[in-house]
Amino acid sequence: MAMVIGGPSRYIQQKNALKDLSKFAKTLGNNLLVLITESGKKRIGNIIEDGNKDTDVTINFTYFNGECSKKEIKRVQDEAKKVGANVIVGIGGGKALDTAKAAAYYAKLPVVISPTIASSDAPCSALSVIYTEEGVYEEYLFLTENPNMVLMDTEIISKAPSRLIVAGMGDALATYFEARACKASNAINCLNGTGSLTSTALGELCYQTLINDGYKAKLAADNKVCTKAVENIIEANTYLSGIGFESGGIAAAHAVHNGLTAIEETHHMYHGEKVAFGTLTQLVLENAPIEDIEEVIEFCTSVGLPTTLADLGIKKIKEEEIMKVATLACAEGDTMANMPFDVTPNDVYAAILAANELGLAYKN
């Protein structure tokens, strides 16, 4: 089996990058369909339009409806055809970006991805996570190529609520541990190959960047300023984690996240917040050294990531609900199968409750 490493054709990270959207995107096409939320358009639409003055680039805006669902993907695809777009641009959070990637894939158009938050590792990947209209995980859509361009405006990202960049740290937290598990099991990664020295090293660098700069970045983000620590965490959350998870592979942490989407009380939590608890659950499944577990819990506590079920909104633990999470996490086709040992729903059920107790013990 071949080792496969993937990534965007261009990764651009700078302050005020969105002002130059037309300049950067013009290398791909001159008629842009920009997918953005209505509130996002109100906040930054003028920046994009001001930067587009005196160019021959046409910009068409369409508002994101909130879920990366099959219905929304088809709507964006149809809208691109209607306006004659030759490039699709996704601006916003993970679900909007995944929708833009999927719509571009089906429309056979290049795609530019520009997150306004650093809340997940979705931007760089050749992957869209599909949800139902109600927000329950449905399936992964593996795309044939990574985004043509990823544009990171650090000035805009640093002004977002700090909870969002912290959620991105939660998503990035899983990268090293899942790549390590996939390497041990020789699992197939998201690019239909196996992990490499490069992907493992990226995952490890991602984790060390979180440990070294995460707390400092969180404090800076609380004050809406862009420091070097914030820039490093944006890179870790987006590029290191994005390339690391896709080329290294995903395992139990994301499978537990997928299971948690079935509990209504968790729907207000961000993807990365649930992945952080999934990472702790994976470490319990692996019977990882207590030093590793304590370091993860200490990091999560310092930046405000969940370490207990109550932190996720599950105030009352119901056996049947936790077993539902565990069963969904072990569903056929999900990434629990990438663990280097057999895992049953009973194993996951026990690990979730044990992870919760570890989190409670640290709080106490």
C-alpha positions as CSV (number, residue, x, y, z in Angstrom):
1,M,0.0,0.0,0.0
2,A,1.4,3.4,-1.0
3,M,2.0,6.2,1.5
4,V,0.0,9.2,0.5
5,I,0.3,12.8,1.6
6,G,-2.2,15.5,0.5
7,G,-2.6,19.2,0.9
8,P,-4.0,22.4,-0.7
9,S,-2.2,23.8,-3.7
10,R,-1.7,27.1,-1.9
11,Y,-1.9,27.9,1.8
12,I,-1.8,31.7,2.4
13,Q,-1.8,33.1,6.0
14,Q,-1.6,36.8,6.6
15,K,-3.3,39.8,8.2
16,N,-6.1,41.3,5.9
17,A,-5.9,38.4,3.5
18,L,-9.6,38.7,2.5
19,K,-9.1,42.2,1.2
20,D,-6.9,40.5,-1.5
21,L,-9.4,37.7,-2.2
22,S,-10.0,38.8,-5.8
23,K,-6.2,39.1,-6.5
24,F,-5.6,35.6,-5.1
25,A,-8.7,33.9,-6.6
26,K,-8.1,35.5,-10.1
27,T,-5.4,32.8,-10.7
28,L,-8.3,30.3,-10.8
29,G,-11.2,32.2,-12.3
30,N,-12.9,35.6,-12.6
31,N,-16.5,34.8,-11.7
32,L,-16.8,33.9,-8.0
33,L,-19.7,32.4,-6.1
34,V,-19.0,33.3,-2.5
35,L,-20.8,31.1,0.1
36,I,-21.1,33.0,3.4
37,T,-23.6,33.5,6.2
38,E,-25.8,36.5,6.2
39,S,-24.1,37.8,9.4
40,G,-20.7,37.1,7.9
41,K,-21.6,39.2,4.8
42,K,-22.6,42.1,7.1
43,R,-19.3,41.9,9.0
44,I,-16.8,41.4,6.2
45,G,-18.6,41.8,2.8
46,N,-17.4,45.4,2.5
47,I,-13.8,44.3,2.9
48,I,-14.1,41.8,0.1
49,E,-16.0,44.3,-2.2
50,D,-13.5,47.1,-1.5
51,G,-10.6,44.8,-2.4
52,N,-12.4,43.9,-5.6
53,K,-12.6,47.5,-6.9
54,D,-10.7,48.2,-10.2
55,T,-10.6,44.4,-11.0
56,D,-12.4,42.4,-13.7
57,V,-13.5,39.8,-11.1
58,T,-17.3,39.3,-10.6
59,I,-18.4,38.4,-7.1
60,N,-21.8,36.7,-6.4
61,F,-22.8,36.2,-2.8
62,T,-25.1,33.4,-1.6
63,Y,-26.0,32.8,2.0
64,F,-25.2,29.6,3.8
65,N,-28.2,27.9,5.4
66,G,-26.5,26.4,8.4
67,E,-25.9,22.7,7.8
68,C,-23.6,20.8,5.5
69,S,-26.4,18.6,4.2
70,K,-27.0,17.0,0.8
71,K,-29.8,19.5,0.2
72,E,-27.6,22.5,0.9
73,I,-24.7,21.2,-1.2
74,K,-27.1,20.7,-4.2
75,R,-28.5,24.2,-3.7
76,V,-25.0,25.8,-3.8
77,Q,-24.1,23.7,-6.9
78,D,-27.2,24.9,-8.7
79,E,-26.5,28.5,-7.7
80,A,-23.0,28.3,-9.2
81,K,-24.5,27.1,-12.5
82,K,-27.1,29.8,-12.4
83,V,-24.6,32.7,-12.1
84,G,-22.0,31.1,-14.4
85,A,-19.4,30.9,-11.7
86,N,-16.0,29.4,-12.5
87,V,-14.8,29.4,-8.9
88,I,-16.6,28.6,-5.6
89,V,-15.4,30.4,-2.5
90,G,-16.3,29.2,1.0
91,I,-16.0,31.8,3.8
92,G,-16.9,31.1,7.4
93,G,-16.8,28.1,9.7
94,G,-16.3,24.4,9.1
95,K,-19.7,23.4,7.9
96,A,-19.9,26.3,5.3
97,L,-16.4,25.4,4.1
98,D,-17.3,21.7,3.8
99,T,-20.4,22.7,1.8
100,A,-18.3,24.8,-0.6
101,K,-15.8,22.0,-1.1
102,A,-18.6,19.5,-1.8
103,A,-20.5,21.8,-4.1
104,A,-17.3,22.6,-6.1
105,Y,-16.5,18.9,-6.3
106,Y,-19.9,18.1,-7.9
107,A,-19.8,21.2,-10.1
108,K,-16.2,20.3,-11.2
109,L,-15.0,23.8,-10.3
110,P,-11.9,25.0,-8.3
111,V,-12.5,26.1,-4.7
112,V,-11.0,28.7,-2.5
113,I,-11.5,28.2,1.3
114,S,-11.2,31.1,3.7
115,P,-12.1,30.4,7.3
116,T,-13.2,33.4,9.5
117,I,-12.5,31.2,12.5
118,A,-9.8,28.6,13.4
119,S,-12.3,26.2,15.0
120,S,-11.5,23.0,13.0
121,D,-9.0,21.3,10.7
122,A,-11.5,21.1,7.9
123,P,-10.2,23.9,5.6
124,C,-7.2,22.1,4.1
125,S,-8.7,18.7,3.7
126,A,-10.2,16.8,0.7
127,L,-13.1,15.8,2.9
128,S,-16.6,17.1,3.7
129,V,-18.5,15.9,6.7
130,I,-22.2,15.5,5.8
131,Y,-24.9,16.0,8.3
132,T,-28.7,15.5,8.2
133,E,-30.9,18.6,8.1
134,E,-31.2,18.2,11.9
135,G,-27.5,18.3,12.5
136,V,-26.8,14.6,13.1
137,Y,-23.6,13.1,11.5
138,E,-24.5,11.1,8.3
139,E,-21.3,10.3,6.4
140,Y,-17.9,11.4,5.2
141,L,-17.6,12.6,1.6
142,F,-14.0,12.0,0.4
143,L,-13.1,14.4,-2.4
144,T,-10.7,13.7,-5.3
145,E,-8.4,16.7,-4.4
146,N,-7.7,19.2,-1.7
147,P,-8.8,22.8,-2.0
148,N,-7.0,24.8,-4.7
149,M,-6.4,27.6,-2.2
150,V,-6.7,28.2,1.6
151,L,-6.7,31.8,2.6
152,M,-6.3,32.6,6.3
153,D,-7.0,36.2,7.4
154,T,-5.4,36.2,10.8
155,E,-6.8,39.7,11.6
156,I,-10.4,38.6,11.2
157,I,-9.8,35.2,12.8
158,S,-8.3,36.8,15.9
159,K,-11.4,39.0,16.3
160,A,-13.7,36.0,16.6
161,P,-14.9,34.8,20.0
162,S,-12.0,33.0,21.7
163,R,-14.2,29.9,22.2
164,L,-13.9,29.2,18.4
165,I,-10.1,29.1,18.3
166,V,-10.2,27.0,21.5
167,A,-12.6,24.6,19.7
168,G,-10.0,24.4,16.9
169,M,-7.4,23.4,19.5
170,G,-9.7,20.5,20.5
171,D,-9.9,19.3,17.0
172,A,-6.2,19.6,16.6
173,L,-5.6,17.8,19.9
174,A,-6.7,14.5,18.3
175,T,-4.3,14.7,15.4
176,Y,-1.2,13.2,16.9
177,F,-2.9,10.5,18.9
178,E,-5.1,9.4,16.0
179,A,-2.2,9.4,13.6
180,R,-0.2,7.3,16.2
181,A,-3.0,4.8,16.4
182,C,-3.4,4.6,12.7
183,K,0.4,4.1,12.3
184,A,0.3,1.2,14.8
185,S,-2.6,-0.5,12.9
186,N,-1.3,0.4,9.4
187,A,-4.8,1.8,8.8
188,I,-5.8,3.5,5.6
189,N,-5.8,7.3,5.8
190,C,-8.3,9.7,4.3
191,L,-6.4,9.6,1.0
192,N,-6.7,5.9,0.6
193,G,-3.0,5.3,1.5
194,T,-1.1,4.7,4.7
195,G,0.5,7.2,7.0
196,S,4.1,8.4,6.6
197,L,6.9,9.8,8.7
198,T,5.8,13.3,7.5
199,S,2.2,12.9,8.6
200,T,3.3,11.5,12.0
201,A,5.8,14.4,12.5
202,L,3.2,17.0,11.5
203,G,0.8,15.5,14.1
204,E,3.5,15.6,16.8
205,L,4.4,19.2,15.9
206,C,0.8,20.1,16.1
207,Y,0.4,18.7,19.6
208,Q,3.6,20.4,20.8
209,T,2.4,23.7,19.4
210,L,-0.8,23.4,21.3
211,I,1.0,22.6,24.5
212,N,3.5,25.4,24.1
213,D,1.2,28.2,22.7
214,G,-2.4,27.2,23.3
215,Y,-2.9,28.9,26.7
216,K,-1.1,32.1,25.5
217,A,-3.1,32.2,22.3
218,K,-6.4,31.7,24.3
219,L,-5.5,34.7,26.5
220,A,-4.7,36.8,23.5
221,A,-7.9,35.7,21.7
222,D,-9.9,36.7,24.8
223,N,-8.6,40.2,24.1
224,K,-9.1,40.0,20.4
225,V,-5.5,40.6,19.5
226,C,-3.3,38.7,17.1
227,T,0.0,37.7,18.7
228,K,2.7,35.3,17.5
229,A,1.1,32.6,19.7
230,V,-2.3,33.2,18.0
231,E,-0.6,32.9,14.5
232,N,1.1,29.7,15.6
233,I,-2.2,28.2,16.9
234,I,-4.0,29.2,13.7
235,E,-1.4,27.3,11.7
236,A,-1.6,24.4,14.0
237,N,-5.4,24.2,14.0
238,T,-5.7,24.6,10.3
239,Y,-2.6,23.4,8.4
240,L,-0.7,21.1,10.8
241,S,-3.9,19.4,11.9
242,G,-5.5,19.5,8.5
243,I,-2.6,17.8,6.7
244,G,-1.8,15.7,9.8
245,F,-5.3,14.2,10.2
246,E,-5.9,13.6,6.5
247,S,-2.5,12.1,5.7
248,G,-2.1,10.4,9.1
249,G,-5.6,9.1,9.6
250,I,-8.4,9.4,12.2
251,A,-9.5,6.9,14.8
252,A,-11.4,6.7,18.0
253,A,-11.5,10.4,18.9
254,H,-13.5,11.4,15.9
255,A,-15.7,8.3,16.1
256,V,-16.7,9.2,19.6
257,H,-17.5,12.7,18.3
258,N,-19.7,11.2,15.7
259,G,-21.5,9.2,18.4
260,L,-22.0,12.3,20.6
261,T,-23.9,14.0,17.8
262,A,-26.8,11.6,18.6
263,I,-27.4,13.3,22.0
264,E,-29.4,16.4,21.7
265,E,-27.8,18.1,24.7
266,T,-24.4,18.2,22.8
267,H,-25.8,20.0,19.7
268,H,-24.7,23.4,21.1
269,M,-21.1,22.2,21.4
270,Y,-18.6,22.8,18.6
271,H,-17.0,19.9,16.7
272,G,-13.6,20.4,18.3
273,E,-15.1,20.5,21.8
274,K,-16.6,17.0,21.3
275,V,-13.4,15.8,19.6
276,A,-11.4,16.9,22.7
277,F,-13.5,14.6,24.9
278,G,-13.2,11.9,22.2
279,T,-9.4,12.2,22.5
280,L,-9.5,11.6,26.3
281,T,-11.8,8.6,25.6
282,Q,-9.3,7.3,23.1
283,L,-6.5,7.5,25.6
284,V,-8.6,5.5,28.1
285,L,-9.3,2.9,25.4
286,E,-5.5,2.6,24.8
287,N,-4.8,2.5,28.5
288,A,-2.3,5.3,27.8
289,P,0.3,6.3,30.5
290,I,-1.3,8.4,33.2
291,E,1.3,11.2,32.4
292,D,-0.2,11.5,28.8
293,I,-3.7,11.6,30.2
294,E,-2.9,14.2,32.8
295,E,-1.1,16.4,30.3
296,V,-4.2,16.3,28.0
297,I,-6.6,17.0,30.8
298,E,-4.4,19.8,32.1
299,F,-4.2,21.4,28.7
300,C,-8.0,21.1,28.1
301,T,-8.7,22.6,31.5
302,S,-6.3,25.5,30.9
303,V,-8.0,26.6,27.6
304,G,-11.5,25.6,28.5
305,L,-12.1,22.4,26.6
306,P,-14.5,19.7,27.9
307,T,-13.1,16.9,30.1
308,T,-16.4,15.6,31.5
309,L,-19.9,14.8,30.1
310,A,-21.3,17.7,32.1
311,D,-19.0,20.0,30.2
312,L,-20.6,18.7,27.0
313,G,-24.1,19.5,28.3
314,I,-24.9,16.0,29.5
315,K,-26.0,16.8,33.0
316,K,-27.7,13.5,33.8
317,I,-25.9,10.4,32.6
318,K,-28.3,7.9,31.1
319,E,-27.0,4.4,30.4
320,E,-29.1,4.0,27.2
321,E,-27.9,7.3,25.8
322,I,-24.2,6.6,26.5
323,M,-24.6,3.1,24.9
324,K,-26.2,4.8,21.9
325,V,-23.1,7.0,21.6
326,A,-20.8,4.0,21.9
327,T,-22.8,2.0,19.3
328,L,-22.8,4.8,16.8
329,A,-19.0,5.3,17.4
330,C,-18.4,1.7,16.4
331,A,-20.7,1.7,13.4
332,E,-19.5,0.0,10.3
333,G,-17.5,2.4,8.1
334,D,-16.6,4.7,10.9
335,T,-13.0,5.3,12.0
336,M,-13.1,3.3,15.3
337,A,-12.0,0.4,13.1
338,N,-8.6,2.2,12.6
339,M,-7.6,1.5,16.2
340,P,-4.8,-1.1,16.5
341,F,-7.1,-3.5,18.4
342,D,-10.7,-4.6,18.3
343,V,-13.1,-2.2,20.0
344,T,-16.7,-3.0,20.9
345,P,-19.5,-0.7,21.9
346,N,-19.1,-2.0,25.5
347,D,-15.5,-1.0,25.4
348,V,-16.4,2.6,24.3
349,Y,-19.2,2.8,26.8
350,A,-16.7,2.0,29.6
351,A,-14.1,4.3,28.2
352,I,-16.5,7.2,28.1
353,L,-17.6,6.8,31.7
354,A,-13.9,6.3,32.8
355,A,-12.8,9.4,30.9
356,N,-15.6,11.4,32.6
357,E,-14.4,10.2,36.0
358,L,-10.9,11.2,35.2
359,G,-12.1,14.7,34.2
360,L,-14.1,14.9,37.4
361,A,-11.2,13.8,39.5
362,Y,-9.0,16.5,38.0
363,K,-11.6,19.2,38.7
364,N,-11.8,18.1,42.3
